[in-house]
Every structure is written in C-alpha cells, then in structure tokens.
Amino acid sequence: MTTAPAVPFLGGTLRARLARLDTAALSDAVDSLRAAPCVLPGIAARTPGAVAFGPAFTVRYRPVEDDGTFRNAANYLDDVPPGSVVVVDNGGTAACTNWGSLLTSVALRREVAGTVVHGSVRDVRETRETGYPLFSTAVTMVSGKNRVVLDRTGVALDIAGTAVAPGDLVFADDNGALRIPAGLVDEVVRRAEAVERTERRIREAALDGARLDDARARFGYARPWEEGHDDAH
C-alpha cells in the first residue's frame, strides 16, 4: 500500500491513522455527519492496490480551438507540494488525456501522493509498474496537446456534482475516490475508526458462530460510528 508523505496539513499521527482506513469507512463516517456528498463519481483505480491521500492540489483544464498554434502540455507539476494529491478536472472526457508516464515520473520524484483525474489518462502500464497511485474516469491514448490547455490551478472544482476545494482531504483506493472538507477531517477519521471497530466485532462474532442479525444488533450496526456498545467482546 502506498501512503502519503508527511505534509503540514497531515501530522504524523493523523497520517498513520488514515493509512489504516479505507474509502468505505470514511464514506460511512461522512454519511453519519449528514455532510455534503463526498464521492468523486466515476473515478476508478488504474494502479490496483495503490492508495492515495493528502490535501488536494486542484487543476482545471479547458478546451481550445485548433487555430494552428501549438498548445503544449500543462506545466504545473513543479508547483505541487510533496504529499499532495493532484485533482485534475477535464470534465470527465474520454476524448483526450491529461496524465501520462512523464508526469508519473516527475510526481514520484517530487513525492506527490497520487493523482485523481476527472477525465482520461494514458501510459497506464508504465504507471502501474511504478506503483504510483493513479485514478481516473477513463483511459485513452489520445494526447491532450492541441486539444486542451491549463485553465487554472488552486481553484474550486466541481467533479460531477461533488465540490473539491484546494486543501480538502482527498482519499482514493480500489473502491474509488472521495473528498473530505478540511474542517471535518479529524471528526471523520474518528468516526471511521469506530466504524472499522464495529464491523470487526460483528465479523468476529459471526465467524465464531453467532447469527449475523444478532451480531449486528449487539454491536450497533445501525450506528457503527458510535461508541458504548458491548465492548467486552
């Protein structure tokens, strides 16, 4: 599993706690707070088994007209702080790519925690071989050069209805990707840890011969983020 390097937003203790969680527990924790939607819809893992989490470094593209002028790939990666997750918004298109093996190599050198693309990526085999955490809506071999240009970085994004602000926590694994507003991270992590404990107790009881419905009732499956259930087991 790939974990994010330390950054000011994620102290060592919080980073270690996040490394033991997954998107399922974090999603349940966000649900328990009745917060705004956290899932980044349609995002899938391109490096199976890799995990990325860290503050979002947001990138937005826009299409360009073909006027005969060469439009280079965007050069923002040198400005991404180590430990960040790059979140790219290209409208979810499968028409052209916004990430390839060159960016993967530079991101690894700069200790970027991972990349989430609302759009397409390419050179998937090469990226997978490095273990770099890469997630996207689609895959294509078509270059973004002369098709899209960098619009802005450090701007709020709308990823298929889910808002992502610069500095929000982004967490991605084989289940997909989600974002947690910076101000909710501590409480969401606390609740996600409780969800994991509750599910572990239910599983252990069921595997020890208890009925599943009884185990769920006993350990508080309906509200797994709450403490105070039968802790003796």
PyRosetta script that sets phi, psi and omega in degrees:
from pyrosetta import init, pose_from_sequence

init()
pose = pose_from_sequence("MTTAPAVPFLGGTLRARLARLDTAALSDAVDSLRAAPCVLPGIAARTPGAVAFGPAFTVRYRPVEDDGTFRNAANYLDDVPPGSVVVVDNGGTAACTNWGSLLTSVALRREVAGTVVHGSVRDVRETRETGYPLFSTAVTMVSGKNRVVLDRTGVALDIAGTAVAPGDLVFADDNGALRIPAGLVDEVVRRAEAVERTERRIREAALDGARLDDARARFGYARPWEEGHDDAH")
pose.set_psi(1, 137.1)
pose.set_omega(1, 179.5)
pose.set_phi(2, -96.4)
pose.set_psi(2, 128.2)
pose.set_omega(2, 178.8)
pose.set_phi(3, -117.1)
pose.set_psi(3, 159.6)
pose.set_omega(3, -174.8)
pose.set_phi(4, -78.8)
pose.set_psi(4, 142.2)
pose.set_omega(4, 171.9)
pose.set_phi(5, -63.0)
pose.set_psi(5, 160.8)
pose.set_omega(5, -179.6)
pose.set_phi(6, -66.7)
pose.set_psi(6, 138.3)
pose.set_omega(6, 175.1)
pose.set_phi(7, -136.6)
pose.set_psi(7, 161.0)
pose.set_omega(7, -177.9)
pose.set_phi(8, -54.4)
pose.set_psi(8, -37.0)
pose.set_omega(8, -178.0)
pose.set_phi(9, -69.2)
pose.set_psi(9, -28.4)
pose.set_omega(9, -178.1)
pose.set_phi(10, -117.5)
pose.set_psi(10, 97.5)
pose.set_omega(10, 175.8)
pose.set_phi(11, -64.8)
pose.set_psi(11, 165.1)
pose.set_omega(11, -175.2)
pose.set_phi(12, -57.9)
pose.set_psi(12, -41.0)
pose.set_omega(12, -179.0)
pose.set_phi(13, -66.4)
pose.set_psi(13, -46.8)
pose.set_omega(13, 179.8)
pose.set_phi(14, -64.3)
pose.set_psi(14, -39.3)
pose.set_omega(14, 178.7)
pose.set_phi(15, -61.1)
pose.set_psi(15, -42.6)
pose.set_omega(15, 179.1)
pose.set_phi(16, -65.6)
pose.set_psi(16, -36.8)
pose.set_omega(16, 178.3)
pose.set_phi(17, -67.4)
pose.set_psi(17, -42.0)
pose.set_omega(17, 178.4)
pose.set_phi(18, -63.5)
pose.set_psi(18, -35.6)
pose.set_omega(18, -178.3)
pose.set_phi(19, -64.0)
pose.set_psi(19, -18.6)
pose.set_omega(19, 179.1)
pose.set_phi(20, -94.0)
pose.set_psi(20, -1.6)
pose.set_omega(20, -176.7)
pose.set_phi(21, -105.4)
pose.set_psi(21, 178.4)
pose.set_omega(21, 174.8)
pose.set_phi(22, -143.4)
pose.set_psi(22, 175.1)
pose.set_omega(22, -176.1)
pose.set_phi(23, -66.4)
pose.set_psi(23, -28.5)
pose.set_omega(23, -179.0)
pose.set_phi(24, -63.6)
pose.set_psi(24, -50.2)
pose.set_omega(24, -179.9)
pose.set_phi(25, -65.8)
pose.set_psi(25, -39.8)
pose.set_omega(25, 179.5)
pose.set_phi(26, -65.4)
pose.set_psi(26, -39.3)
pose.set_omega(26, 177.9)
pose.set_phi(27, -63.5)
pose.set_psi(27, -43.3)
pose.set_omega(27, 177.7)
pose.set_phi(28, -61.3)
pose.set_psi(28, -39.0)
pose.set_omega(28, 179.4)
pose.set_phi(29, -65.0)
pose.set_psi(29, -42.2)
pose.set_omega(29, 177.2)
pose.set_phi(30, -62.9)
pose.set_psi(30, -42.8)
pose.set_omega(30, 177.8)
pose.set_phi(31, -56.6)
pose.set_psi(31, -39.9)
pose.set_omega(31, -177.0)
pose.set_phi(32, -65.0)
pose.set_psi(32, -24.0)
pose.set_omega(32, 178.5)
pose.set_phi(33, -89.1)
pose.set_psi(33, -2.6)
pose.set_omega(33, -177.2)
pose.set_phi(34, 52.7)
pose.set_psi(34, 40.0)
pose.set_omega(34, -179.7)
pose.set_phi(35, -83.1)
pose.set_psi(35, 173.1)
pose.set_omega(35, 178.1)
pose.set_phi(36, -61.5)
pose.set_psi(36, 157.4)
pose.set_omega(36, -179.8)
pose.set_phi(37, -51.9)
pose.set_psi(37, 139.1)
pose.set_omega(37, -176.9)
pose.set_phi(38, -111.5)
pose.set_psi(38, -18.0)
pose.set_omega(38, -174.6)
pose.set_phi(39, -73.5)
pose.set_psi(39, 137.5)
pose.set_omega(39, 171.5)
pose.set_phi(40, -92.6)
pose.set_psi(40, 99.4)
pose.set_omega(40, -168.3)
pose.set_phi(41, -62.1)
pose.set_psi(41, 141.7)
pose.set_omega(41, 172.2)
pose.set_phi(42, 79.4)
pose.set_psi(42, 2.3)
pose.set_omega(42, -178.1)
pose.set_phi(43, -84.6)
pose.set_psi(43, 129.1)
pose.set_omega(43, -179.2)
pose.set_phi(44, -125.9)
pose.set_psi(44, 152.3)
pose.set_omega(44, 179.3)
pose.set_phi(45, -72.9)
pose.set_psi(45, 134.1)
pose.set_omega(45, 173.7)
pose.set_phi(46, -104.2)
pose.set_psi(46, -12.2)
pose.set_omega(46, 174.5)
pose.set_phi(47, -122.2)
pose.set_psi(47, 89.1)
pose.set_omega(47, -175.0)
pose.set_phi(48, -54.1)
pose.set_psi(48, 136.3)
pose.set_omega(48, 178.4)
pose.set_phi(49, 87.7)
pose.set_psi(49, -13.1)
pose.set_omega(49, 180.0)
pose.set_phi(50, -81.1)
pose.set_psi(50, 147.9)
pose.set_omega(50, 179.6)
pose.set_phi(51, -127.4)
pose.set_psi(51, 137.0)
pose.set_omega(51, 177.3)
pose.set_phi(52, -130.1)
pose.set_psi(52, 135.3)
pose.set_omega(52, 169.5)
pose.set_phi(53, -151.2)
pose.set_psi(53, 145.9)
pose.set_omega(53, -179.8)
pose.set_phi(54, 163.5)
pose.set_psi(54, 175.6)
pose.set_omega(54, 178.0)
pose.set_phi(55, -65.2)
pose.set_psi(55, 140.8)
pose.set_omega(55, -178.2)
pose.set_phi(56, -73.9)
pose.set_psi(56, 129.2)
pose.set_omega(56, 165.8)
pose.set_phi(57, -105.0)
pose.set_psi(57, 108.7)
pose.set_omega(57, -169.3)
pose.set_phi(58, -92.2)
pose.set_psi(58, 142.7)
pose.set_omega(58, -177.0)
pose.set_phi(59, -137.5)
pose.set_psi(59, 129.7)
pose.set_omega(59, 178.6)
pose.set_phi(60, -123.2)
pose.set_psi(60, 134.2)
pose.set_omega(60, 177.1)
pose.set_phi(61, -106.6)
pose.set_psi(61, 162.9)
pose.set_omega(61, 171.8)
pose.set_phi(62, -142.2)
pose.set_psi(62, 150.3)
pose.set_omega(62, -180.0)
pose.set_phi(63, -72.8)
pose.set_psi(63, 157.8)
pose.set_omega(63, 177.1)
pose.set_phi(64, -128.0)
pose.set_psi(64, 153.5)
pose.set_omega(64, 174.0)
pose.set_phi(65, -81.9)
pose.set_psi(65, 144.6)
pose.set_omega(65, 178.2)
pose.set_phi(66, -79.8)
pose.set_psi(66, 98.4)
pose.set_omega(66, -180.0)
pose.set_phi(67, -110.5)
pose.set_psi(67, 15.2)
pose.set_omega(67, 179.8)
pose.set_phi(68, 87.6)
pose.set_psi(68, -5.7)
pose.set_omega(68, 178.6)
pose.set_phi(69, -88.7)
pose.set_psi(69, 133.0)
pose.set_omega(69, 179.9)
pose.set_phi(70, -70.5)
pose.set_psi(70, 128.8)
pose.set_omega(70, 178.8)
pose.set_phi(71, -113.0)
pose.set_psi(71, 110.4)
pose.set_omega(71, -174.9)
pose.set_phi(72, -75.7)
pose.set_psi(72, 166.9)
pose.set_omega(72, 171.4)
pose.set_phi(73, -66.0)
pose.set_psi(73, 154.7)
pose.set_omega(73, -178.0)
pose.set_phi(74, -70.6)
pose.set_psi(74, 142.7)
pose.set_omega(74, -178.6)
pose.set_phi(75, -118.3)
pose.set_psi(75, 70.8)
pose.set_omega(75, -179.7)
pose.set_phi(76, -109.9)
pose.set_psi(76, -12.3)
pose.set_omega(76, -165.8)
pose.set_phi(77, -65.5)
pose.set_psi(77, -27.9)
pose.set_omega(77, 178.9)
pose.set_phi(78, -68.2)
pose.set_psi(78, -13.3)
pose.set_omega(78, 179.7)
pose.set_phi(79, -97.0)
pose.set_psi(79, -1.2)
pose.set_omega(79, -177.9)
pose.set_phi(80, -81.7)
pose.set_psi(80, 121.5)
pose.set_omega(80, 178.9)
pose.set_phi(81, -65.3)
pose.set_psi(81, 142.8)
pose.set_omega(81, 174.7)
pose.set_phi(82, -54.3)
pose.set_psi(82, 142.5)
pose.set_omega(82, 179.2)
pose.set_phi(83, 88.2)
pose.set_psi(83, -6.2)
pose.set_omega(83, 178.7)
pose.set_phi(84, -82.5)
pose.set_psi(84, 158.8)
pose.set_omega(84, 168.9)
pose.set_phi(85, -105.7)
pose.set_psi(85, 121.6)
pose.set_omega(85, 177.5)
pose.set_phi(86, -75.5)
pose.set_psi(86, 124.8)
pose.set_omega(86, 177.4)
pose.set_phi(87, -116.2)
pose.set_psi(87, 113.3)
pose.set_omega(87, -174.8)
pose.set_phi(88, -107.2)
pose.set_psi(88, 130.0)
pose.set_omega(88, 176.0)
pose.set_phi(89, -113.5)
pose.set_psi(89, 110.7)
pose.set_omega(89, 171.9)
pose.set_phi(90, -122.7)
pose.set_psi(90, 35.7)
pose.set_omega(90, 175.1)
pose.set_phi(91, 69.4)
pose.set_psi(91, 12.6)
pose.set_omega(91, 179.4)
pose.set_phi(92, 75.1)
pose.set_psi(92, 14.4)
pose.set_omega(92, -173.8)
pose.set_phi(93, -71.1)
pose.set_psi(93, 147.5)
pose.set_omega(93, 171.3)
pose.set_phi(94, -103.0)
pose.set_psi(94, 9.1)
pose.set_omega(94, -174.7)
pose.set_phi(95, -77.7)
pose.set_psi(95, -30.2)
pose.set_omega(95, 179.4)
pose.set_phi(96, -156.1)
pose.set_psi(96, 165.1)
pose.set_omega(96, -173.1)
pose.set_phi(97, -98.4)
pose.set_psi(97, 159.5)
pose.set_omega(97, 175.5)
pose.set_phi(98, -127.7)
pose.set_psi(98, 6.4)
pose.set_omega(98, -179.1)
pose.set_phi(99, -155.7)
pose.set_psi(99, 138.4)
pose.set_omega(99, 177.5)
pose.set_phi(100, -148.1)
pose.set_psi(100, -169.6)
pose.set_omega(100, -171.5)
pose.set_phi(101, -66.1)
pose.set_psi(101, -30.7)
pose.set_omega(101, 177.7)
pose.set_phi(102, -64.0)
pose.set_psi(102, -45.6)
pose.set_omega(102, 178.3)
pose.set_phi(103, -64.7)
pose.set_psi(103, -37.2)
pose.set_omega(103, 176.7)
pose.set_phi(104, -58.9)
pose.set_psi(104, -45.4)
pose.set_omega(104, -179.0)
pose.set_phi(105, -61.1)
pose.set_psi(105, -44.0)
pose.set_omega(105, -179.7)
pose.set_phi(106, -68.2)
pose.set_psi(106, -40.4)
pose.set_omega(106, -180.0)
pose.set_phi(107, -61.8)
pose.set_psi(107, -41.4)
pose.set_omega(107, 177.0)
pose.set_phi(108, -62.4)
pose.set_psi(108, -43.2)
pose.set_omega(108, 179.7)
pose.set_phi(109, -62.2)
pose.set_psi(109, -34.2)
pose.set_omega(109, -177.9)
pose.set_phi(110, -91.3)
pose.set_psi(110, 3.8)
pose.set_omega(110, 178.4)
pose.set_phi(111, 60.7)
pose.set_psi(111, 38.1)
pose.set_omega(111, 171.1)
pose.set_phi(112, -71.2)
pose.set_psi(112, 141.2)
pose.set_omega(112, -172.0)
pose.set_phi(113, -77.3)
pose.set_psi(113, -23.3)
pose.set_omega(113, -178.9)
pose.set_phi(114, 162.7)
pose.set_psi(114, 176.7)
pose.set_omega(114, -177.4)
pose.set_phi(115, -137.6)
pose.set_psi(115, 134.5)
pose.set_omega(115, 175.7)
pose.set_phi(116, -122.2)
pose.set_psi(116, 121.9)
pose.set_omega(116, -175.3)
pose.set_phi(117, -117.5)
pose.set_psi(117, 118.8)
pose.set_omega(117, 169.9)
pose.set_phi(118, -84.7)
pose.set_psi(118, 81.1)
pose.set_omega(118, -170.1)
pose.set_phi(119, 155.6)
pose.set_psi(119, -149.0)
pose.set_omega(119, -171.7)
pose.set_phi(120, -116.0)
pose.set_psi(120, 154.9)
pose.set_omega(120, 174.2)
pose.set_phi(121, -128.6)
pose.set_psi(121, 166.6)
pose.set_omega(121, 175.2)
pose.set_phi(122, -141.6)
pose.set_psi(122, -175.6)
pose.set_omega(122, -176.1)
pose.set_phi(123, 55.3)
pose.set_psi(123, 40.2)
pose.set_omega(123, -174.0)
pose.set_phi(124, -63.2)
pose.set_psi(124, -40.1)
pose.set_omega(124, -179.1)
pose.set_phi(125, -60.7)
pose.set_psi(125, -45.8)
pose.set_omega(125, -179.5)
pose.set_phi(126, -62.6)
pose.set_psi(126, -42.4)
pose.set_omega(126, 179.2)
pose.set_phi(127, -66.1)
pose.set_psi(127, -41.1)
pose.set_omega(127, 179.9)
pose.set_phi(128, -60.8)
pose.set_psi(128, -39.2)
pose.set_omega(128, -179.6)
pose.set_phi(129, -63.7)
pose.set_psi(129, -28.5)
pose.set_omega(129, 178.6)
pose.set_phi(130, -81.0)
pose.set_psi(130, -17.7)
pose.set_omega(130, -175.9)
pose.set_phi(131, 82.3)
pose.set_psi(131, 5.3)
pose.set_omega(131, -177.9)
pose.set_phi(132, -66.6)
pose.set_psi(132, 133.3)
pose.set_omega(132, -179.6)
pose.set_phi(133, -72.2)
pose.set_psi(133, 109.7)
pose.set_omega(133, -178.5)
pose.set_phi(134, -128.2)
pose.set_psi(134, 132.6)
pose.set_omega(134, -176.4)
pose.set_phi(135, -136.5)
pose.set_psi(135, 142.9)
pose.set_omega(135, -178.6)
pose.set_phi(136, -158.9)
pose.set_psi(136, 168.0)
pose.set_omega(136, 174.0)
pose.set_phi(137, -75.8)
pose.set_psi(137, -37.8)
pose.set_omega(137, -173.7)
pose.set_phi(138, -149.7)
pose.set_psi(138, 173.9)
pose.set_omega(138, 176.7)
pose.set_phi(139, -131.1)
pose.set_psi(139, 135.7)
pose.set_omega(139, 173.6)
pose.set_phi(140, -151.9)
pose.set_psi(140, 161.5)
pose.set_omega(140, 176.9)
pose.set_phi(141, -94.7)
pose.set_psi(141, -4.5)
pose.set_omega(141, -171.7)
pose.set_phi(142, -78.8)
pose.set_psi(142, 126.0)
pose.set_omega(142, -178.6)
pose.set_phi(143, -66.8)
pose.set_psi(143, 149.6)
pose.set_omega(143, 172.9)
pose.set_phi(144, -82.8)
pose.set_psi(144, -11.3)
pose.set_omega(144, 179.3)
pose.set_phi(145, -59.3)
pose.set_psi(145, 133.7)
pose.set_omega(145, -179.2)
pose.set_phi(146, 68.8)
pose.set_psi(146, 6.5)
pose.set_omega(146, 177.6)
pose.set_phi(147, -117.2)
pose.set_psi(147, -38.1)
pose.set_omega(147, 177.6)
pose.set_phi(148, -136.5)
pose.set_psi(148, 158.0)
pose.set_omega(148, 174.5)
pose.set_phi(149, -134.2)
pose.set_psi(149, 158.7)
pose.set_omega(149, 176.1)
pose.set_phi(150, -63.8)
pose.set_psi(150, 127.1)
pose.set_omega(150, 175.2)
pose.set_phi(151, -89.5)
pose.set_psi(151, -64.3)
pose.set_omega(151, 179.1)
pose.set_phi(152, -154.0)
pose.set_psi(152, 156.6)
pose.set_omega(152, 167.5)
pose.set_phi(153, -115.7)
pose.set_psi(153, 163.3)
pose.set_omega(153, 178.8)
pose.set_phi(154, 65.2)
pose.set_psi(154, 34.8)
pose.set_omega(154, -176.8)
pose.set_phi(155, -123.3)
pose.set_psi(155, 150.9)
pose.set_omega(155, 176.3)
pose.set_phi(156, -64.9)
pose.set_psi(156, 138.0)
pose.set_omega(156, -179.1)
pose.set_phi(157, -115.3)
pose.set_psi(157, 155.2)
pose.set_omega(157, 171.1)
pose.set_phi(158, -117.8)
pose.set_psi(158, 103.6)
pose.set_omega(158, -177.6)
pose.set_phi(159, -97.0)
pose.set_psi(159, 89.7)
pose.set_omega(159, 179.2)
pose.set_phi(160, 51.7)
pose.set_psi(160, 41.3)
pose.set_omega(160, 176.8)
pose.set_phi(161, 100.7)
pose.set_psi(161, -9.7)
pose.set_omega(161, 177.3)
pose.set_phi(162, -105.4)
pose.set_psi(162, 123.6)
pose.set_omega(162, -179.3)
pose.set_phi(163, -77.8)
pose.set_psi(163, 138.2)
pose.set_omega(163, 173.7)
pose.set_phi(164, -129.4)
pose.set_psi(164, 117.8)
pose.set_omega(164, 177.9)
pose.set_phi(165, -100.6)
pose.set_psi(165, 149.4)
pose.set_omega(165, 174.8)
pose.set_phi(166, -53.9)
pose.set_psi(166, 131.5)
pose.set_omega(166, 179.9)
pose.set_phi(167, 92.2)
pose.set_psi(167, -12.9)
pose.set_omega(167, 170.9)
pose.set_phi(168, -59.2)
pose.set_psi(168, 149.9)
pose.set_omega(168, 173.2)
pose.set_phi(169, -75.5)
pose.set_psi(169, 128.1)
pose.set_omega(169, 172.7)
pose.set_phi(170, -113.3)
pose.set_psi(170, 132.3)
pose.set_omega(170, -179.1)
pose.set_phi(171, -131.5)
pose.set_psi(171, 129.6)
pose.set_omega(171, -178.5)
pose.set_phi(172, -138.8)
pose.set_psi(172, 139.6)
pose.set_omega(172, 175.7)
pose.set_phi(173, -150.0)
pose.set_psi(173, -161.9)
pose.set_omega(173, -176.3)
pose.set_phi(174, -64.1)
pose.set_psi(174, -18.7)
pose.set_omega(174, 177.9)
pose.set_phi(175, -79.3)
pose.set_psi(175, -19.1)
pose.set_omega(175, -175.6)
pose.set_phi(176, 133.8)
pose.set_psi(176, -153.0)
pose.set_omega(176, -176.3)
pose.set_phi(177, -136.1)
pose.set_psi(177, 148.7)
pose.set_omega(177, 176.0)
pose.set_phi(178, -143.7)
pose.set_psi(178, 164.8)
pose.set_omega(178, 175.7)
pose.set_phi(179, -127.0)
pose.set_psi(179, 146.9)
pose.set_omega(179, 177.7)
pose.set_phi(180, -126.7)
pose.set_psi(180, 123.9)
pose.set_omega(180, 177.8)
pose.set_phi(181, -54.3)
pose.set_psi(181, 141.4)
pose.set_omega(181, -174.2)
pose.set_phi(182, -53.6)
pose.set_psi(182, -38.0)
pose.set_omega(182, -177.0)
pose.set_phi(183, -71.8)
pose.set_psi(183, -11.5)
pose.set_omega(183, -178.1)
pose.set_phi(184, -105.8)
pose.set_psi(184, -3.4)
pose.set_omega(184, -170.0)
pose.set_phi(185, -58.9)
pose.set_psi(185, -48.6)
pose.set_omega(185, -176.6)
pose.set_phi(186, -59.2)
pose.set_psi(186, -46.2)
pose.set_omega(186, -178.5)
pose.set_phi(187, -69.7)
pose.set_psi(187, -38.6)
pose.set_omega(187, 178.7)
pose.set_phi(188, -64.1)
pose.set_psi(188, -42.3)
pose.set_omega(188, 178.7)
pose.set_phi(189, -63.7)
pose.set_psi(189, -42.7)
pose.set_omega(189, 178.7)
pose.set_phi(190, -59.2)
pose.set_psi(190, -46.1)
pose.set_omega(190, -179.2)
pose.set_phi(191, -69.0)
pose.set_psi(191, -37.4)
pose.set_omega(191, 178.6)
pose.set_phi(192, -63.7)
pose.set_psi(192, -38.4)
pose.set_omega(192, 176.4)
pose.set_phi(193, -62.8)
pose.set_psi(193, -39.4)
pose.set_omega(193, 177.2)
pose.set_phi(194, -65.5)
pose.set_psi(194, -39.4)
pose.set_omega(194, 176.3)
pose.set_phi(195, -59.0)
pose.set_psi(195, -45.0)
pose.set_omega(195, -179.8)
pose.set_phi(196, -62.2)
pose.set_psi(196, -42.1)
pose.set_omega(196, 179.7)
pose.set_phi(197, -64.2)
pose.set_psi(197, -43.7)
pose.set_omega(197, -179.4)
pose.set_phi(198, -60.9)
pose.set_psi(198, -46.9)
pose.set_omega(198, -178.8)
pose.set_phi(199, -66.3)
pose.set_psi(199, -34.8)
pose.set_omega(199, 177.8)
pose.set_phi(200, -64.1)
pose.set_psi(200, -41.6)
pose.set_omega(200, 179.6)
pose.set_phi(201, -66.0)
pose.set_psi(201, -40.7)
pose.set_omega(201, 178.3)
pose.set_phi(202, -62.8)
pose.set_psi(202, -45.8)
pose.set_omega(202, -179.4)
pose.set_phi(203, -61.1)
pose.set_psi(203, -46.6)
pose.set_omega(203, -178.7)
pose.set_phi(204, -62.2)
pose.set_psi(204, -40.8)
pose.set_omega(204, 179.7)
pose.set_phi(205, -66.1)
pose.set_psi(205, -43.1)
pose.set_omega(205, -179.6)
pose.set_phi(206, -64.9)
pose.set_psi(206, -40.4)
pose.set_omega(206, 179.4)
pose.set_phi(207, -71.5)
pose.set_psi(207, -19.3)
pose.set_omega(207, 177.4)
pose.set_phi(208, -87.8)
pose.set_psi(208, 2.2)
pose.set_omega(208, 174.3)
pose.set_phi(209, 113.4)
pose.set_psi(209, -6.5)
pose.set_omega(209, 179.8)
pose.set_phi(210, -71.4)
pose.set_psi(210, 152.1)
pose.set_omega(210, 171.3)
pose.set_phi(211, -65.8)
pose.set_psi(211, 142.5)
pose.set_omega(211, -177.9)
pose.set_phi(212, -63.1)
pose.set_psi(212, -41.6)
pose.set_omega(212, -179.4)
pose.set_phi(213, -64.9)
pose.set_psi(213, -37.2)
pose.set_omega(213, 177.6)
pose.set_phi(214, -66.7)
pose.set_psi(214, -41.9)
pose.set_omega(214, -179.8)
pose.set_phi(215, -64.3)
pose.set_psi(215, -41.0)
pose.set_omega(215, 178.1)
pose.set_phi(216, -62.5)
pose.set_psi(216, -43.4)
pose.set_omega(216, 178.9)
pose.set_phi(217, -65.9)
pose.set_psi(217, -40.4)
pose.set_omega(217, -176.4)
pose.set_phi(218, -64.4)
pose.set_psi(218, -40.1)
pose.set_omega(218, -173.4)
pose.set_phi(219, -103.8)
pose.set_psi(219, 9.1)
pose.set_omega(219, 171.4)
pose.set_phi(220, 79.3)
pose.set_psi(220, 45.5)
pose.set_omega(220, -177.9)
pose.set_phi(221, -61.0)
pose.set_psi(221, -29.7)
pose.set_omega(221, -177.8)
pose.set_phi(222, -67.3)
pose.set_psi(222, -30.7)
pose.set_omega(222, 179.4)
pose.set_phi(223, -136.0)
pose.set_psi(223, 69.0)
pose.set_omega(223, -170.1)
pose.set_phi(224, -69.3)
pose.set_psi(224, -13.5)
pose.set_omega(224, -179.6)
pose.set_phi(225, -81.6)
pose.set_psi(225, -6.2)
pose.set_omega(225, -178.8)
pose.set_phi(226, -92.9)
pose.set_psi(226, 145.3)
pose.set_omega(226, 175.6)
pose.set_phi(227, -92.7)
pose.set_psi(227, 173.5)
pose.set_omega(227, 171.8)
pose.set_phi(228, 100.8)
pose.set_psi(228, 8.4)
pose.set_omega(228, 175.3)
pose.set_phi(229, -84.4)
pose.set_psi(229, -167.1)
pose.set_omega(229, -174.7)
pose.set_phi(230, -67.4)
pose.set_psi(230, 88.7)
pose.set_omega(230, -175.2)
pose.set_phi(231, -80.4)
pose.set_psi(231, -5.7)
pose.set_omega(231, -177.6)
pose.set_phi(232, -75.0)
pose.set_psi(232, -10.3)
pose.set_omega(232, -178.7)
pose.set_phi(233, -119.5)
pose.dump_pdb("model.pdb")
